[in-house]
Amino acid sequence: MEYKKVCLMYRHEDYALDGIRSALGLAVENMYAYGVVLDKEMEKLNELNLESIEMLRDMEGDVYSTVPANVEKNGFEAINIEELGEKLREMTHIIPYGIK
């Protein structure tokens, strides 16, 4: 059985936390799930949200960001646009999440 690889892309900070929880939900359903915060700086996350990210990582997923401040403040993995393009080629599903 081939596992699905899903990347949720968050362009708007209002939807990023909900999207991270959605990625965690997909990971619980035996999918490889990743989130990417694009171009927007987020506030420092609270302990509950940081725990959700750690749980996602425990299930072989992760949260990336193109914004260095998100990497510094919230421990997201850094990714640039070229690396993101390579990562997206590995995915079976790409979901633009919360586009306004």
MIDO-693668 format. One line per 8 residues: number of its first residue (from 1); their letters; for each residue x, y, z of N, C-alpha, C. Coordinates in steps of 0.2 Angstrom, whole numbers, plus 5000, padded with zeros to 4 digits. Atoms other than C-alpha are relative to their C-alpha. Layout:
BEGIN
NUM> A> X:Y:Z:X:Y:Z:X:Y:Z ~ ... $
# end
This chain:
BEGIN
1> MEYKKVCL> 5004:4994:5000:5000:5000:5000:5004:5006:5000 ~ 4996:4994:5000:5007:5017:4995:4997:5005:5004 ~ 5002:4994:4995:5005:5031:5008:4999:5006:4996 ~ 5001:4993:5003:4998:5048:5003:5005:5005:5003 ~ 4996:4994:4997:5009:5063:5005:4996:5006:4998 ~ 5004:4994:5000:5000:5079:5008:5003:5006:5002 ~ 4997:4993:4998:5006:5097:5008:4995:5005:5000 ~ 5005:4995:4999:4995:5110:5015:5004:5007:5000 $
9> MYRHEDYA> 4997:4993:5001:5000:5128:5010:4996:5005:5003 ~ 5003:4995:4997:4996:5142:5021:5002:5007:4998 ~ 4998:4994:5003:4996:5159:5013:4998:5006:5005 ~ 5003:4995:4996:4986:5168:5026:5001:4998:5007 ~ 4999:5002:4993:4991:5168:5044:4994:4999:5005 ~ 5006:5001:4996:4973:5168:5051:4998:4992:4999 ~ 5001:5007:5001:4972:5150:5044:5005:4995:5001 ~ 4994:5005:5000:4989:5143:5047:4999:4995:5006 $
17> LDGIRSAL> 5001:5005:4994:4985:5136:5065:4995:4995:4999 ~ 5005:5005:5002:4970:5128:5059:5002:4995:4995 ~ 4997:5004:5005:4979:5121:5044:5005:4995:5003 ~ 4995:5004:4996:4993:5114:5056:4996:4994:5003 ~ 5004:5005:4996:4980:5105:5066:4997:4995:4995 ~ 5003:5005:5006:4972:5098:5049:5006:4996:4998 ~ 4994:5004:5002:4990:5092:5044:5001:4994:5006 ~ 4999:5005:4995:4991:5083:5061:4994:4995:5000 $
25> GLAVENMY> 5006:5005:5001:4973:5075:5058:5002:4996:4994 ~ 4999:5004:5006:4979:5069:5041:5006:4995:5002 ~ 4995:5005:4997:4995:5061:5050:4997:4995:5004 ~ 5003:5005:4996:4984:5052:5062:4996:4995:4996 ~ 5003:5004:5005:4975:5045:5047:5005:4996:4995 ~ 4995:5004:5004:4991:5037:5041:5002:5003:4993 ~ 4997:4997:5006:4996:5050:5028:5006:5004:5003 ~ 4994:4995:4999:5013:5060:5027:4997:5007:4999 $
33> AYGVVLDK> 5003:4994:5000:5007:5077:5031:5005:5006:5001 ~ 4995:4994:4999:5017:5094:5029:4996:5006:4999 ~ 5003:4993:5001:5012:5112:5031:5006:5005:4998 ~ 4995:4995:5002:5021:5127:5023:4996:5007:5001 ~ 5002:4993:4999:5018:5145:5030:5004:5004:4995 ~ 4997:4996:5005:5021:5156:5015:5000:5007:5001 ~ 4999:4993:5001:5027:5174:5015:4997:5004:5006 ~ 5003:4996:4994:5018:5179:5032:5003:4998:5006 $
41> EMEKLNEL> 4997:5001:4993:5026:5181:5049:4994:4999:5005 ~ 5005:5001:4995:5016:5173:5063:5002:5002:5007 ~ 4998:4999:4993:5015:5177:5081:5003:4994:5003 ~ 4997:5006:4996:5024:5166:5094:4995:4996:5002 ~ 5005:5005:4998:5014:5150:5096:5000:4999:5007 ~ 5000:5002:4993:5008:5145:5113:5002:4992:5000 ~ 4998:5007:4998:5012:5128:5121:4996:4995:4996 ~ 5005:5005:5003:4997:5119:5114:5002:4999:4993 $
49> NLESIEML> 4999:5001:5007:5001:5123:5096:5007:4997:4999 ~ 4994:5003:5001:5019:5119:5098:5000:4992:5001 ~ 5001:5007:4999:5014:5102:5105:4997:4997:4994 ~ 5003:5003:5006:5003:5099:5090:5006:4999:4994 ~ 4994:5001:5005:5019:5102:5079:5004:4995:5002 ~ 4996:5006:4998:5029:5090:5089:4997:4994:4999 ~ 5003:5006:5002:5016:5077:5087:5000:4999:4993 ~ 4999:5001:5008:5016:5080:5068:5006:4997:4998 $
57> RDMEGDVY> 4994:5002:5002:5034:5078:5068:5001:4992:5002 ~ 4999:5007:4998:5033:5062:5078:4997:4995:4995 ~ 5003:5004:5005:5022:5055:5064:5003:5001:4993 ~ 4996:4999:5006:5035:5060:5051:4998:5005:4996 ~ 5002:4994:5003:5027:5076:5046:5004:5006:5002 ~ 4997:4994:4998:5033:5094:5048:4997:5006:4998 ~ 5003:4994:5002:5029:5112:5046:5006:5004:4998 ~ 4995:4996:5003:5040:5123:5035:4998:5007:4999 $
65> STVPANVE> 5002:4993:5001:5041:5142:5032:5005:5003:4996 ~ 4996:4996:5004:5048:5153:5019:5002:5007:5004 ~ 4999:4994:4996:5049:5167:5033:5005:4998:5005 ~ 4995:5002:4994:5065:5166:5044:4998:5002:5007 ~ 5002:4999:4994:5056:5174:5058:4996:4995:5003 ~ 5004:5006:4998:5044:5159:5059:5004:4995:5002 ~ 4995:5005:4998:5059:5148:5060:5003:5001:5006 ~ 4997:4998:4994:5067:5158:5074:4995:4999:5006 $
73> KNGFEAIN> 5005:4999:4995:5051:5161:5084:4996:4993:5002 ~ 5005:5005:4999:5041:5145:5082:5003:4993:4998 ~ 4997:5006:5001:5054:5132:5077:4998:4996:4993 ~ 5002:5003:5007:5047:5129:5059:5007:4998:4997 ~ 4994:5002:5004:5059:5121:5047:5001:5005:4994 ~ 4999:4995:5006:5066:5134:5034:5000:4996:4994 ~ 5000:5003:5007:5063:5131:5016:4999:5006:4995 ~ 5001:4995:5005:5065:5142:5001:4996:4998:4994 $
81> IEELGEKL> 5005:5001:5006:5054:5143:4985:5003:4994:4996 ~ 4997:5006:5005:5066:5131:4975:5000:4994:5004 ~ 5000:5007:4997:5067:5118:4989:4992:4998:5001 ~ 5007:5001:5000:5048:5120:4991:4997:4996:4993 ~ 5002:5003:5007:5046:5116:4972:5002:4993:5000 ~ 4998:5007:4999:5056:5100:4975:4996:4996:5004 ~ 5004:5004:4995:5046:5095:4990:4993:4998:4997 ~ 5006:5001:5002:5030:5097:4981:5000:4995:4994 $
89> REMTHIIP> 4999:5006:5005:5036:5085:4967:4999:4993:5003 ~ 5001:5006:4997:5035:5072:4980:4993:4998:5003 ~ 5007:5000:4997:5017:5075:4986:4995:4997:4995 ~ 5006:5003:5004:5002:5065:4980:4994:5005:5000 ~ 5005:4995:4999:4991:5080:4986:5003:5006:5002 ~ 4998:4993:4998:4994:5099:4987:4993:5004:5001 ~ 5006:4996:4998:4981:5109:4996:5001:5007:5002 ~ 4999:4993:4998:4981:5128:4996:4994:5001:5006 $
97> YGIK> 5005:5000:4994:4973:5131:5013:4999:5007:5002 ~ 5002:4994:4998:4963:5146:5018:5002:5006:4996 ~ 4998:4994:5005:4967:5157:5003:4994:5005:5000 ~ 5005:4994:5000:4958:5174:5004:5001:5004:4994 $
# end
